[in-house]
Amino acid sequence: MIEITSNEIKTKGISIIDALGDNNDGAVITVKGKRKYVVIPIEKYNKLRELELELAVQEVRKDLTEGKYYSGIEEHIKRITDV
């Protein structure tokens, strides 16, 4: 993953990111020498979101299998107010 400075973005605009081409892993944007942002192609972002949601579904299924859930609003309200 390449690094692009915020100054390069300011002077060259989006064209510097477009110059990375279609087969890139993205770029890290640095601000004052510190890594601050990551720019990735939308296809990679969509895949990451999909994987994140799949993981969440797996975690919920595991909790259901292990009985780690609450049913009914009264039980939930009691649980969150009995701190």
Phi, psi and omega in degrees: 000129182274163177249136177235135179278156177297329178294322177297321177296317181297317185276325185256346180069200184294342181300331179293326177283319176300328181293345179294335179088177184281334184260053180244158178271358182111188182215148174263130177263125178257142177236119183052041176081359180249137178293121186235323184227159174233133176246124179230156177299148184302327179297318178292320177299314180299321178294318178299317179297319179299315179296321178298317179292322177298319178297319179298319178296317178299319180295320179294316179299320178297314178300319178297316179298321182273003179073021181267070178204164179239140176243142179091138183292324181299315180297320180294313180299317179298317182296319184276344179262345177268065183273000000 
